[in-house]
Amino acid sequence: MLRHAELVQREQGRCVMVSLNWVGLSSLQTLRRHTDRAIHGHRNGYGMWSRHPALGMDFQPYAMLWRLTGVDHMHVRGLGGKFAQDDDEVVQSARECLRPLADDATRADASDRVMPAFSSGQWAGTLAPSLDAVPSADLMFMCGGGILAHPMGPAAGVTSVRQAWLAWQHGHSLDAAAHEQPELRAALDRFGPDRH
């Protein structure tokens, strides 16, 4: 893991990703001391902690442990995503990432906040609800299939997400924006008219 982080640094990368549940807290702490790159915390396997009644690990204490250990970004899944968390839990998790750990009102820096990373089935149609739910543009919005499976190709997938971003910024509905933008229209038609 440390060699990989060194390689990222040599190649002038700015971030390393860690599968949190598979490296553990002490390994992440070692990595944090070893690199000044941003650490992207992927929580693959989190469902085993959150869904089993005998384990009972909610996202808030789970995220707090990783935040105290040095992670900079945390996956929160995504709205309308493919995993077990419902949308309310995703929103609560994202807001938790942006809430300072200490309730000290005199702290202006909020340096212990981490960036929520929305993933899992995200596409142009889930961007506005994600931005509205947090509410902050301080988030990562990752679309694998929402870009790569776009019917007009990956470049159009990226364009459709950018068009959704501009529509949200200007307060326009996606349907109205898609009237003049074929990439966004194709995304809406492909990924579900009931989801926008």
Beta strands, then each sheet from edge to edge (+ up, - down):
strand 1: 15-19
strand 2: 38-42
strand 3: 73-77
strand 4: 115-118
strand 5: 140-141
sheet 1: 1+ 2+ 3+ 4+ 5+
end
